[in-house]
Amino acid sequence: MMKQTKYLLLFFLCQGLMLQAQIRLPKLISDNMVLQRDQAIKIWGWASPKEKVTLLFNKKSYKTTTADNGKWEILLPAQTAGTGFEMLLKGKNEISIKNIAFGDVWLCSGQSNMTITMERIKERFPEDVASANYPDIRNFFVQTLTNLNSAKEDFPQGAWKSAVPKDILSFGAVPYYFAKDIYEKYKVPIGIINSSVGGTPIEAWISESGFKDFTDIQKTIARNKDSVYVNSFNRRPAFVNAAPVIKDLGTIEHWESTDYQPKGWRNMNIPGFWEDQGLKDLNGVVWFRREIEVPKGWLGKTVKLYMGRIVDADEMYVNGKKIGNITYQYPPRRYEIPADLLKEGKNIFVIRVSNTAGKGGFVSDKPYFMTSNGEEIDLKGTWQYKVGEVYQHINFGGFGGLTHQNQPTALYNAMIAPVLPFNLKGFIWYQGESNVGNPQQYEKLLPTLINDWRQHWKNEQLPFLVVQLANFQDIDFTPVQESNWAKLRDAQNQALTLPKTAVTVTIDLGEWNDIHPLNKKDIGKRLALSAQNLAYNETNVVYSGPKLVNQQIDNDKIILSFDNVAEGITSKDGEDLRWFAIADYDKKFVWAKTQIVDKNKVVVWHESIKKPKYVRYAWQDNPEGVNFYNSVGLPASSFRTDNEKLDETKAWKGKKCSVVLTYDDALNVHLDNVIPALDSLSLKGTFYLTASSDAATKRINDWRNAARNGHELGNHTLYHPCDATYPGMGWVRPEYDLSKYSLKKIQDEIKMCNTYLKAIDGKDKRTFAFTCGHKKVAEGEFMQSLSNEFVAARAVRSEMHNLNEQNLMDIDCYSMEGTTGEQMINLVKEAQKSGKLLVFLFHGVGGEHGLNVSKEAHSQLLHYLKDKENEIYIDTMLNVAEHIKALKN
């Protein structure tokens, strides 16, 4: 027996060595593949070290020898477009590759809207599915894979499939419609490599080398390579792995059964969410039940059932039999009722719906009916419901999960890196929903992705086509102040600063109640227009809607000029252009009146805005019904003119100088007079609070609101001690004589004030202001011992300095006393000429302090600063100090 086992082990070892010696190809190099035309082509693979590999193609032979690491590659000369080619590879084995095409290959990537297949939209575009027969459009779909450690060389599986009836439903809808338009235009084979994963952030798709300017992300990547750290997320409390205990009363009592006699059920309308119909904040299981009579002619025939979209999961029962289920909220509910299941008379329909967060139930504006023989039965209306289970919050004691597909580089390593040797025509990117929570960072991440991929493919001119986020969620008929969806669309537009990029606008193609809009056809067609212009050099093709060039303020109106208008701007429905909003300095937007005055100009105004400054267009999550198009039917993107871009790498962020407005002592008038004035002009100030004063302790909510609006709350110590030995300091009370303070006492009072301020604004970073400008206690200067507590400290000395001369723990400022508006403006003009930092100190504005400036003079200064904000960096002391620190380090 032992001898037999020995021979078996030797046999399997020999088999392993033989397999190791075989030529092996990456999954992309396989039957039906599309290779990029008009470029030298790399064919690559693996074999045993020093193995001779021969490639036979088009009556020519190409040879190479495998390297010591088992890798080999052969370069074929560029080929013109064509199909039906074969390739034979010979080594210790032979591999034949059939039905090769040469054409254009596009890498399509992103999240779920790129993966949505033709099967999902077949009811929306049935004729397109029925007529799909394009054997020269071929798709390679990459399965979801992750790797936290390093870039992979191949996929474990995958195959090229053609756009023919048996495979068309598995094609991504956006890539298919894009490929179809390109194919019909140029009659060359089109290859689509679809490497996308639903619900994933852009960070997962960027390589490790792409994050060289992202220190925090680099730390995350390094941490994720620690197997001990990663494996710690796989450990769970023992009870989690125990068999689940069924608590759903409906499952226990079989409410789906035809034998069940319903008791205590109530009425609810479908479609609709149960939180909107009396079930407050319920996460759990709710059962729905309805008796429905079907026509006699339906009996014995298959019936299609459409139950819209359900949040989150559902199980569908008909006459006690389960006919299907879907475990998450996004797919449409399309079920078939078997031919033998329906009966004459009443039929019992039961739906078990479970929801774990947010509103649960049935999404409105979706199809709810069943159909057979061309007849329909409407399923909307009153159903009975009963709660089966209410979920209780479970605390797992800090045990959480590490979702690998959401980690930086994880998808690049496993799903993009293996494509690198494959030549491409360009990229299509449809992603962003998962990054809506932080649109500002997306402004940096999207260009990073584009540059990263182009560098890996060693071609900075590869076209990169981006699909902009569609309109989504509830329609807000007021001009919203902030919209993360609009901000992320704007971030996507920033990619247009890179060469050979295009953004396809889709704010007219979305659905308010579905993050996966079904009209993928028009998205694909618009992408194809971009490709015609950028990739196929048809520069006369208009592929973008109107794009803002500039705005000109003309008294009480703003004139907006656009390019990409083709023959001119048009209103799609003939009505006035909608979704334009206008504002003064205060940025309190109101809907604007509009008029198209030239082929490329729109005038906007509102009678209540006498001095307009800013315009926003479609700055909403869902600007439903946009009608601002060009003559070729392409919509304008949302935009704003109130969001200047600063250059963080230059002194004063690229502006001529910097001005900081600081206020202390007369805290009541600063709350009552100053903050409203600053807010009206969208300016920010720094307010130094003495924690013991009545104006600080009795108006905490006012200070909290000020902090929420972006103003800085600074530390002015607990009791405002000053040095009584200086001339004119006779008013200083003995107990607050700074010259008699010990070092510990001033340290304690300053730290107590920091604690007080954090309780108001929740912040740790802060700046300090020397009271009366005095810096010494009995032992000497005290700030050095507190340098770790603050980013900067404000002194009182009427001087200006450039960025490199700044001492962050001793920043100079000009104290204002009876100063006129003109005098203060002259100081600003001096800073503009010299390129220096000017810090103002106001003790009182409009009263409450002997060192006072009138409200009128202060207002004059603020309006000058606002008028010149395009050349003056105006910010809080903390933000300016952080800027100085970043550049000096």
Secondary structure in CASP SS format (residue, H / E / C, confidence):
PFRMAT SS
TARGET T0000
AUTHOR 0000-0000-0000
METHOD secondary structure of the structure
MODEL  1
M C 1.00
M H 1.00
K H 1.00
Q H 1.00
T H 1.00
K H 1.00
Y H 1.00
L H 1.00
L H 1.00
L H 1.00
F H 1.00
F H 1.00
L H 1.00
C H 1.00
Q H 1.00
G H 1.00
L H 1.00
M H 1.00
L H 1.00
Q H 1.00
A H 1.00
Q C 1.00
I C 1.00
R E 1.00
L C 1.00
P C 1.00
K C 1.00
L C 1.00
I C 1.00
S C 1.00
D C 1.00
N C 1.00
M C 1.00
V E 1.00
L E 1.00
Q E 1.00
R C 1.00
D C 1.00
Q C 1.00
A C 1.00
I E 1.00
K E 1.00
I E 1.00
W E 1.00
G E 1.00
W E 1.00
A C 1.00
S C 1.00
P C 1.00
K C 1.00
E C 1.00
K E 1.00
V E 1.00
T E 1.00
L E 1.00
L E 1.00
F E 1.00
N C 1.00
K C 1.00
K E 1.00
S E 1.00
Y E 1.00
K E 1.00
T E 1.00
T E 1.00
T C 1.00
A C 1.00
D C 1.00
N C 1.00
G C 1.00
K E 1.00
W E 1.00
E E 1.00
I E 1.00
L E 1.00
L E 1.00
P C 1.00
A C 1.00
Q C 1.00
T C 1.00
A C 1.00
G E 1.00
T E 1.00
G E 1.00
F E 1.00
E E 1.00
M E 1.00
L E 1.00
L E 1.00
K E 1.00
G C 1.00
K C 1.00
N C 1.00
E E 1.00
I E 1.00
S E 1.00
I E 1.00
K E 1.00
N E 1.00
I E 1.00
A E 1.00
F E 1.00
G E 1.00
D E 1.00
V E 1.00
W E 1.00
L E 1.00
C E 1.00
S E 1.00
G E 1.00
Q C 1.00
S H 1.00
N H 1.00
M H 1.00
T H 1.00
I C 1.00
T E 1.00
M C 1.00
E C 1.00
R C 1.00
I C 1.00
K C 1.00
E C 1.00
R C 1.00
F C 1.00
P H 1.00
E H 1.00
D H 1.00
V H 1.00
A H 1.00
S C 1.00
A C 1.00
N C 1.00
Y E 1.00
P E 1.00
D E 1.00
I E 1.00
R E 1.00
N E 1.00
F E 1.00
F E 1.00
V C 1.00
Q C 1.00
T C 1.00
L C 1.00
T C 1.00
N C 1.00
L C 1.00
N C 1.00
S C 1.00
A C 1.00
K C 1.00
E C 1.00
D C 1.00
F C 1.00
P C 1.00
Q C 1.00
G C 1.00
A C 1.00
W E 1.00
K E 1.00
S E 1.00
A E 1.00
V C 1.00
P C 1.00
K C 1.00
D C 1.00
I H 1.00
L H 1.00
S H 1.00
F C 1.00
G E 1.00
A H 1.00
V H 1.00
P H 1.00
Y H 1.00
Y H 1.00
F H 1.00
A H 1.00
K H 1.00
D H 1.00
I H 1.00
Y H 1.00
E H 1.00
K H 1.00
Y H 1.00
K C 1.00
V C 1.00
P C 1.00
I E 1.00
G E 1.00
I E 1.00
I E 1.00
N E 1.00
S E 1.00
S E 1.00
V C 1.00
G C 1.00
G C 1.00
T C 1.00
P C 1.00
I H 1.00
E H 1.00
A H 1.00
W H 1.00
I C 1.00
S C 1.00
E H 1.00
S H 1.00
G H 1.00
F H 1.00
K C 1.00
D C 1.00
F C 1.00
T H 1.00
D H 1.00
I H 1.00
Q H 1.00
K H 1.00
T H 1.00
I H 1.00
A H 1.00
R H 1.00
N H 1.00
K C 1.00
D C 1.00
S H 1.00
V H 1.00
Y H 1.00
V H 1.00
N H 1.00
S H 1.00
F C 1.00
N C 1.00
R C 1.00
R C 1.00
P C 1.00
A H 1.00
F H 1.00
V H 1.00
N H 1.00
A C 1.00
A C 1.00
P C 1.00
V C 1.00
I C 1.00
K C 1.00
D C 1.00
L H 1.00
G H 1.00
T H 1.00
I H 1.00
E H 1.00
H C 1.00
W C 1.00
E C 1.00
S C 1.00
T C 1.00
D C 1.00
Y C 1.00
Q C 1.00
P C 1.00
K C 1.00
G C 1.00
W C 1.00
R E 1.00
N E 1.00
M E 1.00
N E 1.00
I E 1.00
P C 1.00
G E 1.00
F E 1.00
W H 1.00
E H 1.00
D H 1.00
Q H 1.00
G C 1.00
L C 1.00
K C 1.00
D C 1.00
L C 1.00
N C 1.00
G E 1.00
V E 1.00
V E 1.00
W E 1.00
F E 1.00
R E 1.00
R E 1.00
E E 1.00
I E 1.00
E E 1.00
V C 1.00
P C 1.00
K H 1.00
G H 1.00
W H 1.00
L C 1.00
G C 1.00
K C 1.00
T C 1.00
V E 1.00
K E 1.00
L E 1.00
Y E 1.00
M E 1.00
G C 1.00
R C 1.00
I E 1.00
V E 1.00
D C 1.00
A E 1.00
D E 1.00
E E 1.00
M E 1.00
Y E 1.00
V E 1.00
N C 1.00
G C 1.00
K E 1.00
K E 1.00
I E 1.00
G E 1.00
N E 1.00
I E 1.00
T C 1.00
Y C 1.00
Q C 1.00
Y C 1.00
P C 1.00
P C 1.00
R C 1.00
R E 1.00
Y E 1.00
E E 1.00
I E 1.00
P C 1.00
A C 1.00
D C 1.00
L C 1.00
L C 1.00
K C 1.00
E C 1.00
G C 1.00
K E 1.00
N E 1.00
I E 1.00
F E 1.00
V E 1.00
I E 1.00
R E 1.00
V E 1.00
S E 1.00
N E 1.00
T C 1.00
A C 1.00
G C 1.00
K C 1.00
G C 1.00
G E 1.00
F E 1.00
V C 1.00
S C 1.00
D C 1.00
K C 1.00
P C 1.00
Y E 1.00
F E 1.00
M E 1.00
T E 1.00
S E 1.00
N C 1.00
G C 1.00
E E 1.00
E E 1.00
I E 1.00
D E 1.00
L C 1.00
K C 1.00
G E 1.00
T E 1.00
W E 1.00
Q E 1.00
Y E 1.00
K E 1.00
V E 1.00
G E 1.00
E E 1.00
V E 1.00
Y C 1.00
Q C 1.00
H C 1.00
I C 1.00
N C 1.00
F C 1.00
G C 1.00
G C 1.00
F C 1.00
G C 1.00
G C 1.00
L C 1.00
T C 1.00
H H 1.00
Q H 1.00
N H 1.00
Q C 1.00
P C 1.00
T C 1.00
A H 1.00
L H 1.00
Y H 1.00
N H 1.00
A H 1.00
M H 1.00
I H 1.00
A H 1.00
P H 1.00
V H 1.00
L C 1.00
P C 1.00
F C 1.00
N C 1.00
L C 1.00
K C 1.00
G E 1.00
F E 1.00
I E 1.00
W E 1.00
Y E 1.00
Q C 1.00
G C 1.00
E H 1.00
S H 1.00
N H 1.00
V C 1.00
G C 1.00
N C 1.00
P H 1.00
Q H 1.00
Q H 1.00
Y H 1.00
E H 1.00
K H 1.00
L H 1.00
L H 1.00
P H 1.00
T H 1.00
L H 1.00
I H 1.00
N H 1.00
D H 1.00
W H 1.00
R H 1.00
Q H 1.00
H H 1.00
W C 1.00
K C 1.00
N C 1.00
E C 1.00
Q C 1.00
L C 1.00
P C 1.00
F E 1.00
L E 1.00
V E 1.00
V E 1.00
Q C 1.00
L C 1.00
A C 1.00
N C 1.00
F C 1.00
Q C 1.00
D C 1.00
I C 1.00
D C 1.00
F C 1.00
T C 1.00
P C 1.00
V C 1.00
Q C 1.00
E C 1.00
S C 1.00
N H 1.00
W H 1.00
A H 1.00
K H 1.00
L H 1.00
R H 1.00
D H 1.00
A H 1.00
Q H 1.00
N H 1.00
Q H 1.00
A H 1.00
L H 1.00
T H 1.00
L C 1.00
P C 1.00
K C 1.00
T E 1.00
A E 1.00
V E 1.00
T E 1.00
V C 1.00
T C 1.00
I C 1.00
D C 1.00
L C 1.00
G C 1.00
E E 1.00
W C 1.00
N C 1.00
D E 1.00
I C 1.00
H C 1.00
P C 1.00
L C 1.00
N C 1.00
K H 1.00
K H 1.00
D H 1.00
I H 1.00
G H 1.00
K H 1.00
R H 1.00
L H 1.00
A H 1.00
L H 1.00
S H 1.00
A H 1.00
Q H 1.00
N H 1.00
L H 1.00
A C 1.00
Y C 1.00
N C 1.00
E C 1.00
T C 1.00
N C 1.00
V C 1.00
V C 1.00
Y C 1.00
S C 1.00
G C 1.00
P C 1.00
K E 1.00
L E 1.00
V E 1.00
N E 1.00
Q E 1.00
Q E 1.00
I E 1.00
D E 1.00
N C 1.00
D C 1.00
K E 1.00
I E 1.00
I E 1.00
L E 1.00
S E 1.00
F E 1.00
D E 1.00
N C 1.00
V C 1.00
A C 1.00
E C 1.00
G C 1.00
I E 1.00
T E 1.00
S E 1.00
K C 1.00
D C 1.00
G C 1.00
E C 1.00
D C 1.00
L C 1.00
R C 1.00
W C 1.00
F E 1.00
A E 1.00
I E 1.00
A E 1.00
D C 1.00
Y C 1.00
D C 1.00
K C 1.00
K C 1.00
F C 1.00
V E 1.00
W E 1.00
A C 1.00
K E 1.00
T E 1.00
Q E 1.00
I E 1.00
V E 1.00
D E 1.00
K C 1.00
N C 1.00
K E 1.00
V E 1.00
V E 1.00
V E 1.00
W E 1.00
H C 1.00
E C 1.00
S C 1.00
I C 1.00
K C 1.00
K C 1.00
P C 1.00
K C 1.00
Y E 1.00
V E 1.00
R E 1.00
Y E 1.00
A C 1.00
W C 1.00
Q C 1.00
D C 1.00
N C 1.00
P C 1.00
E C 1.00
G C 1.00
V C 1.00
N C 1.00
F E 1.00
Y E 1.00
N E 1.00
S C 1.00
V C 1.00
G C 1.00
L C 1.00
P E 1.00
A C 1.00
S C 1.00
S C 1.00
F E 1.00
R E 1.00
T C 1.00
D C 1.00
N C 1.00
E C 1.00
K C 1.00
L C 1.00
D C 1.00
E C 1.00
T C 1.00
K C 1.00
A H 1.00
W H 1.00
K H 1.00
G H 1.00
K C 1.00
K C 1.00
C E 1.00
S E 1.00
V E 1.00
V E 1.00
L E 1.00
T E 1.00
Y E 1.00
D E 1.00
D C 1.00
A C 1.00
L H 1.00
N H 1.00
V H 1.00
H H 1.00
L H 1.00
D H 1.00
N H 1.00
V H 1.00
I H 1.00
P H 1.00
A H 1.00
L H 1.00
D H 1.00
S H 1.00
L C 1.00
S C 1.00
L C 1.00
K C 1.00
G C 1.00
T E 1.00
F E 1.00
Y E 1.00
L E 1.00
T C 1.00
A C 1.00
S C 1.00
S C 1.00
D H 1.00
A H 1.00
A H 1.00
T H 1.00
K C 1.00
R C 1.00
I H 1.00
N H 1.00
D H 1.00
W H 1.00
R H 1.00
N H 1.00
A H 1.00
A H 1.00
R H 1.00
N C 1.00
G C 1.00
H C 1.00
E E 1.00
L E 1.00
G E 1.00
N E 1.00
H C 1.00
T C 1.00
L C 1.00
Y C 1.00
H C 1.00
P C 1.00
C E 1.00
D C 1.00
A C 1.00
T C 1.00
Y C 1.00
P C 1.00
G C 1.00
M C 1.00
G C 1.00
W C 1.00
V C 1.00
R C 1.00
P H 1.00
E H 1.00
Y H 1.00
D E 1.00
L H 1.00
S H 1.00
K H 1.00
Y C 1.00
S C 1.00
L H 1.00
K H 1.00
K H 1.00
I H 1.00
Q H 1.00
D H 1.00
E H 1.00
I H 1.00
K H 1.00
M H 1.00
C H 1.00
N H 1.00
T H 1.00
Y H 1.00
L H 1.00
K H 1.00
A H 1.00
I H 1.00
D H 1.00
G C 1.00
K C 1.00
D C 1.00
K C 1.00
R C 1.00
T E 1.00
F E 1.00
A E 1.00
F C 1.00
T H 1.00
C H 1.00
G H 1.00
H C 1.00
K C 1.00
K E 1.00
V E 1.00
A C 1.00
E C 1.00
G E 1.00
E E 1.00
F C 1.00
M H 1.00
Q H 1.00
S H 1.00
L H 1.00
S H 1.00
N H 1.00
E H 1.00
F C 1.00
V C 1.00
A E 1.00
A E 1.00
R E 1.00
A C 1.00
V C 1.00
R E 1.00
S C 1.00
E C 1.00
M C 1.00
H E 1.00
N C 1.00
L H 1.00
N H 1.00
E H 1.00
Q C 1.00
N C 1.00
L C 1.00
M C 1.00
D C 1.00
I E 1.00
D C 1.00
C E 1.00
Y E 1.00
S E 1.00
M E 1.00
E C 1.00
G C 1.00
T C 1.00
T C 1.00
G H 1.00
E H 1.00
Q H 1.00
M H 1.00
I H 1.00
N H 1.00
L H 1.00
V H 1.00
K H 1.00
E H 1.00
A H 1.00
Q H 1.00
K H 1.00
S H 1.00
G C 1.00
K C 1.00
L E 1.00
L E 1.00
V E 1.00
F E 1.00
L E 1.00
F E 1.00
H C 1.00
G E 1.00
V E 1.00
G C 1.00
G C 1.00
E C 1.00
H C 1.00
G C 1.00
L C 1.00
N E 1.00
V E 1.00
S C 1.00
K H 1.00
E H 1.00
A H 1.00
H H 1.00
S H 1.00
Q H 1.00
L H 1.00
L H 1.00
H H 1.00
Y H 1.00
L H 1.00
K H 1.00
D H 1.00
K C 1.00
E C 1.00
N C 1.00
E C 1.00
I E 1.00
Y E 1.00
I E 1.00
D C 1.00
T C 1.00
M H 1.00
L H 1.00
N H 1.00
V H 1.00
A H 1.00
E H 1.00
H H 1.00
I H 1.00
K H 1.00
A H 1.00
L H 1.00
K H 1.00
N C 1.00
END
